[in-house]
Amino acid sequence: MPVSRRKFTLGGIAAGAVLASGARLGAADQDLLKRAIPASGELIPVLGVGTNRYGVGDDASLREPLRAALGRFRELGGTVIDTAPGYRTSERVLGDIIDDMGALDDFFVATKVDREQRSDSEKRMEGSFRKLRMQQCDLMQVHNLRGWQESIPLMRQWKDAGRIRYIGITTSRESQYEEMEKIMRAEDLDFIQINYSLANQRRSADRILPLAQDRGMAVLLNRPFGGGGVFSKLSQATLPDWAADFDVSSWAQFLLKYALSHPAATCAIPGMTKSRHVDDNFGAARGRMPGAAERRKQEAFFDAL
Ligand SMILES: NC(=O)c1ccc[n+]([C@@H]2O[C@H](COP(=O)([O-])OP(=O)(O)OC[C@H]3O[C@@H](n4cnc5c(N)ncnc54)[C@H](OP(=O)(O)O)[C@@H]3O)[C@@H](O)[C@H]2O)c1
């Protein structure tokens, strides 16, 4: 069981005890959907944030909307932040904003390592710790499987030493699915991260997502909007009335609830740099999820657009 600095989110604790603890449970938290990380039972909200567009450098005017978006994310009960040293200055920008908020312990920070050689991976991870100003990393992932043969044993050592709580691997490329599957069969991983979207990125549901379920691995879903280009097409269309049956009132929620209703899904990490998008997307972290028949209806509807 990984060391946890957020004991109040452990799945094993009864809801009453969680409320009685008085820990960070605001009004917004109470109907926020959470799911358990299979390796530990720890609960995390089903909606996180991806930050591959947070690498804006030092310009205060560019940082301000990100600070607002992250502040809103926290207010709504969001905890999971996905970043990477490869996302330009994102880690440093996040480290500064989170430090200003005094909020590191409220967040579940996931970052990545992407080097071939063990010594380079060590340096890369130390750099992430420094920039994100963290003593312990919630989740360290091998980025696009690069150097996994060296990095997985290294991450495991850091986990044993208490510096990392969970380990995982990521991709968003179909060309890497076969290799991902092999690694998932060979290694004990806490998490995988994979692209899955109604917007024409559904192939991970063929083999990877069922395998994650079989292997007891938590799943972060990246690119739930297929990168976001789909919104211009959707703006020409009308949201079907039946979307309200599963508590959806926008296209973003339509796409997110499709991704999140896959039985393997633990948490979706849409990129969002605007507070209004954070507000909209949290609508997908509440209420009913589409069932199997409704999911098929969503696919048919989307494919006919
Ligand atoms: N191999 C890997 O490890 C890997 C690969 C790809 C991605 N990722 C992770 O996954 C995250 C998500 O991927 P992504 O950002 O490329 O794609 P995405 O989440 O599918 O789409 C993000 C785009 O959707 C827009 N958006 C968000 N909410 C919206 C809303 N409610 N209405 C309209 N537009 C909305 C965003 O706009 P704004 O920014 O303007 O809010 C952004 O342009 C990344 O940030 C990264 O953390 C990991």
The ligand as a MOL file (V3000), in Angstrom:
LIG
                    3D

  0  0  0     0  0            999 V3000
M  V30 BEGIN CTAB
M  V30 COUNTS 48 52 0 0 0
M  V30 BEGIN ATOM
M  V30 1 N 1.2710 10.1220 -24.1840 0
M  V30 2 C 0.8130 10.8840 -23.2180 0
M  V30 3 O 1.1940 10.7240 -22.0700 0
M  V30 4 C -0.2120 11.9390 -23.5130 0
M  V30 5 C -0.5360 12.2530 -24.8370 0
M  V30 6 C -1.5120 13.2320 -25.0650 0
M  V30 7 C -2.1080 13.8790 -23.9910 0
M  V30 8 N -1.7500 13.5510 -22.7030 0 CHG=1
M  V30 9 C -2.3840 14.2160 -21.5420 0
M  V30 10 O -3.7750 14.3120 -21.8010 0
M  V30 11 C -4.1940 15.6630 -21.6580 0
M  V30 12 C -5.3620 15.9360 -22.5700 0
M  V30 13 O -5.0130 15.8780 -23.9360 0
M  V30 14 P -5.1770 17.1200 -24.9060 0
M  V30 15 O -5.1750 18.3690 -24.0930 0
M  V30 16 O -4.1380 16.9820 -25.9540 0 CHG=-1
M  V30 17 O -6.5640 16.8630 -25.6220 0
M  V30 18 P -8.1070 16.9480 -25.1570 0
M  V30 19 O -8.1950 16.8830 -23.6780 0
M  V30 20 O -8.8230 15.9380 -25.9400 0
M  V30 21 O -8.5670 18.3900 -25.6760 0
M  V30 22 C -8.1400 19.5840 -25.0910 0
M  V30 23 C -8.7760 20.7440 -25.8450 0
M  V30 24 O -10.1840 20.7790 -25.5650 0
M  V30 25 C -10.5420 22.0840 -25.1680 0
M  V30 26 N -11.6210 22.0090 -24.1710 0
M  V30 27 C -11.5660 21.5580 -22.8960 0
M  V30 28 N -12.7660 21.6210 -22.3140 0
M  V30 29 C -13.6200 22.1580 -23.2290 0
M  V30 30 C -14.9820 22.4940 -23.2020 0
M  V30 31 N -15.7360 22.2710 -22.1210 0
M  V30 32 N -15.5400 23.0230 -24.3170 0
M  V30 33 C -14.7890 23.2480 -25.4270 0
M  V30 34 N -13.4780 22.9630 -25.5060 0
M  V30 35 C -12.8970 22.4140 -24.4120 0
M  V30 36 C -9.2910 22.6690 -24.5490 0
M  V30 37 O -9.3980 24.0690 -24.5880 0
M  V30 38 P -8.7350 25.0600 -23.5060 0
M  V30 39 O -7.3220 24.6190 -23.3200 0
M  V30 40 O -8.8790 26.3660 -24.1910 0
M  V30 41 O -9.5070 24.9960 -22.2070 0
M  V30 42 C -8.2150 22.0960 -25.4480 0
M  V30 43 O -8.0820 22.8680 -26.6300 0
M  V30 44 C -2.9300 16.4650 -21.9530 0
M  V30 45 O -2.9950 17.7770 -21.4350 0
M  V30 46 C -1.8780 15.6130 -21.2850 0
M  V30 47 O -1.8470 15.8720 -19.8890 0
M  V30 48 C -0.8200 12.5860 -22.4570 0
M  V30 END ATOM
M  V30 BEGIN BOND
M  V30 1 1 1 2
M  V30 2 2 2 3
M  V30 3 1 2 4
M  V30 4 1 4 5
M  V30 5 2 4 48
M  V30 6 2 5 6
M  V30 7 1 6 7
M  V30 8 2 7 8
M  V30 9 1 8 9
M  V30 10 1 8 48
M  V30 11 1 9 10
M  V30 12 1 9 46
M  V30 13 1 10 11
M  V30 14 1 11 12
M  V30 15 1 11 44
M  V30 16 1 12 13
M  V30 17 1 13 14
M  V30 18 2 14 15
M  V30 19 1 14 16
M  V30 20 1 14 17
M  V30 21 1 17 18
M  V30 22 2 18 19
M  V30 23 1 18 20
M  V30 24 1 18 21
M  V30 25 1 21 22
M  V30 26 1 22 23
M  V30 27 1 23 24
M  V30 28 1 23 42
M  V30 29 1 24 25
M  V30 30 1 25 26
M  V30 31 1 25 36
M  V30 32 1 26 27
M  V30 33 1 26 35
M  V30 34 2 27 28
M  V30 35 1 28 29
M  V30 36 1 29 30
M  V30 37 2 29 35
M  V30 38 1 30 31
M  V30 39 2 30 32
M  V30 40 1 32 33
M  V30 41 2 33 34
M  V30 42 1 34 35
M  V30 43 1 36 37
M  V30 44 1 36 42
M  V30 45 1 37 38
M  V30 46 2 38 39
M  V30 47 1 38 40
M  V30 48 1 38 41
M  V30 49 1 42 43
M  V30 50 1 44 45
M  V30 51 1 44 46
M  V30 52 1 46 47
M  V30 END BOND
M  V30 END CTAB
M  END
